[in-house]
Amino acid sequence: MKELHIQVIGRVQGVGFRQFTASRARRLGLLGWVRNCSDGSVECRVQGSPSELQRFLKEVSKGPALARVDRLDQREVPPQSYSGFDITY
């Protein structure tokens, strides 16, 4: 298992980005969470196999139809324990 911390910068709030992210993560069997940040970005922690994480990153880098992803910053972090993939506030 590998875990990533991802910061998504662009027009990613108010466009269904968290729901999109959670839907893709759950479909791929990934664990973690996603939330809006006060600076207008969206951050998430996502855990899974390297191949599924690559698929997830590819989809999140595009986002939903109304979003515009300018930059996706990611770094590997120590794995935590999750029971699913949640939208947090």
C-alpha positions as CSV (number, residue, x, y, z in Angstrom):
1,M,0.0,0.0,0.0
2,K,1.1,3.5,-0.9
3,E,-0.4,6.8,0.3
4,L,-0.3,10.2,-1.3
5,H,-1.1,13.7,-0.1
6,I,-2.5,15.6,-3.1
7,Q,-3.2,19.4,-3.4
8,V,-5.3,20.4,-6.4
9,I,-5.0,24.0,-7.5
10,G,-7.3,25.7,-9.9
11,R,-11.0,26.3,-10.2
12,V,-11.8,23.3,-8.0
13,Q,-14.3,24.6,-5.4
14,G,-18.0,25.0,-6.2
15,V,-17.8,22.6,-9.2
16,G,-18.4,19.2,-7.6
17,F,-14.7,18.4,-7.3
18,R,-14.9,16.7,-3.9
19,Q,-17.8,14.5,-5.1
20,F,-16.0,13.7,-8.3
21,T,-12.8,12.8,-6.4
22,A,-14.7,10.6,-3.9
23,S,-16.6,8.8,-6.6
24,R,-13.4,8.0,-8.6
25,A,-11.5,6.9,-5.4
26,R,-14.4,4.6,-4.3
27,R,-14.7,3.1,-7.9
28,L,-11.0,2.3,-7.8
29,G,-11.2,0.8,-4.3
30,L,-9.0,3.5,-2.8
31,L,-9.1,4.7,0.8
32,G,-8.7,8.2,2.3
33,W,-10.4,11.6,2.3
34,V,-10.9,14.8,0.4
35,R,-11.7,18.4,1.6
36,N,-11.8,22.0,0.5
37,C,-9.1,24.3,1.8
38,S,-9.5,27.9,2.8
39,D,-7.1,29.0,0.0
40,G,-9.5,27.7,-2.7
41,S,-7.7,24.5,-3.4
42,V,-8.8,20.9,-2.7
43,E,-6.6,18.5,-0.8
44,C,-6.9,14.7,-0.3
45,R,-5.1,11.8,1.1
46,V,-5.5,8.6,-0.9
47,Q,-4.2,5.1,-0.3
48,G,-4.0,2.1,-2.5
49,S,-1.9,0.2,-5.0
50,P,0.6,2.1,-7.2
51,S,-1.3,1.2,-10.3
52,E,-4.7,2.3,-9.0
53,L,-3.2,5.5,-7.6
54,Q,-1.8,6.3,-11.1
55,R,-5.3,5.8,-12.6
56,F,-6.7,8.1,-9.9
57,L,-4.2,10.8,-10.5
58,K,-4.9,10.8,-14.2
59,E,-8.6,11.3,-13.6
60,V,-8.2,13.9,-10.8
61,S,-5.8,15.9,-13.0
62,K,-8.7,16.5,-15.4
63,G,-11.5,16.8,-12.8
64,P,-15.3,17.2,-13.5
65,A,-16.5,19.2,-16.5
66,L,-16.8,22.6,-14.8
67,A,-13.4,22.3,-13.0
68,R,-10.1,23.7,-14.2
69,V,-7.0,22.0,-12.7
70,D,-4.0,24.2,-13.0
71,R,-1.6,22.2,-10.9
72,L,-1.6,18.9,-9.0
73,D,1.0,18.7,-6.2
74,Q,1.6,15.3,-4.7
75,R,3.9,13.7,-2.2
76,E,4.1,10.3,-0.7
77,V,3.3,10.1,3.0
78,P,3.3,7.4,5.7
79,P,0.1,5.2,5.4
80,Q,-2.7,5.8,7.8
81,S,-5.7,3.7,8.7
82,Y,-9.0,4.4,6.8
83,S,-12.3,2.5,6.6
84,G,-13.3,4.0,3.3
85,F,-13.1,7.2,1.3
86,D,-14.8,10.2,2.9
87,I,-15.6,13.8,2.0
88,T,-14.6,15.9,5.1
89,Y,-15.4,19.4,6.0
